[in-house]
């Protein structure tokens, strides 16, 4: 059985995952509830995938690497030395992930990078969408969905409210 790829991400009401300068401060200004469902999602995965810009942002804003108990792949276009927690990959992210999905293991969390997200959507590689909507209209920024995507039909699994956040959970039909 193929492993599933999940997208767990916050988005403004008008569809942006970050401001143009990669600023996510607006996400931290929202009154949530507990961990807003993060722990429940995190328990279902054993692997993360992210782009180098996302990795750099995480490392710049975290006291320590936040996923030390998972297998972590960071996709980059430059040569990078792997670390204790991260394997840097200079391969096609779609082909790499297709192979990864066929291996034994739990779910794979596509942490971020709008470029990776766009490639995954265009190839219909995401099996679950867990999108948390925030009470912001940013007006501009990095969009959750870029143009020219295929039609992907989803089934609503659950909705939850965490303070001012609305959590939407969909599975691909």
Secondary structure in CASP SS format (residue, H / E / C, confidence):
PFRMAT SS
TARGET T0000
AUTHOR 0000-0000-0000
METHOD secondary structure of the structure
MODEL  1
X C 1.00
X C 1.00
X C 1.00
X C 1.00
X E 1.00
X E 1.00
X E 1.00
X E 1.00
X E 1.00
X E 1.00
X E 1.00
X E 1.00
X C 1.00
X C 1.00
X C 1.00
X E 1.00
X E 1.00
X E 1.00
X C 1.00
X C 1.00
X C 1.00
X C 1.00
X C 1.00
X C 1.00
X H 1.00
X H 1.00
X H 1.00
X H 1.00
X C 1.00
X C 1.00
X C 1.00
X C 1.00
X C 1.00
X C 1.00
X C 1.00
X C 1.00
X C 1.00
X H 1.00
X H 1.00
X H 1.00
X H 1.00
X H 1.00
X C 1.00
X C 1.00
X E 1.00
X E 1.00
X E 1.00
X E 1.00
X E 1.00
X E 1.00
X E 1.00
X H 1.00
X H 1.00
X H 1.00
X H 1.00
X H 1.00
X H 1.00
X H 1.00
X H 1.00
X H 1.00
X H 1.00
X C 1.00
X C 1.00
X C 1.00
X C 1.00
X C 1.00
X C 1.00
X C 1.00
X C 1.00
X C 1.00
X E 1.00
X E 1.00
X E 1.00
X E 1.00
X E 1.00
X C 1.00
X C 1.00
X C 1.00
X C 1.00
X C 1.00
X C 1.00
X C 1.00
X C 1.00
X C 1.00
X C 1.00
X E 1.00
X E 1.00
X E 1.00
X E 1.00
X C 1.00
X C 1.00
X C 1.00
X H 1.00
X H 1.00
X H 1.00
X H 1.00
X H 1.00
X H 1.00
X H 1.00
X H 1.00
X H 1.00
X H 1.00
X C 1.00
X C 1.00
X C 1.00
X C 1.00
X E 1.00
X E 1.00
X E 1.00
X E 1.00
X E 1.00
X E 1.00
X C 1.00
X H 1.00
X H 1.00
X H 1.00
X H 1.00
X H 1.00
X H 1.00
X H 1.00
X H 1.00
X H 1.00
X C 1.00
X C 1.00
X C 1.00
X C 1.00
X C 1.00
X E 1.00
X E 1.00
X E 1.00
X E 1.00
X E 1.00
X E 1.00
X E 1.00
X C 1.00
X C 1.00
X C 1.00
X C 1.00
X C 1.00
X C 1.00
X C 1.00
X E 1.00
X E 1.00
X C 1.00
X C 1.00
X C 1.00
X C 1.00
X C 1.00
X C 1.00
X C 1.00
X C 1.00
X C 1.00
X C 1.00
X E 1.00
X E 1.00
X E 1.00
X E 1.00
X E 1.00
X E 1.00
X E 1.00
X E 1.00
X E 1.00
X C 1.00
X C 1.00
X E 1.00
X E 1.00
X E 1.00
X E 1.00
X E 1.00
X E 1.00
X E 1.00
X E 1.00
X C 1.00
END
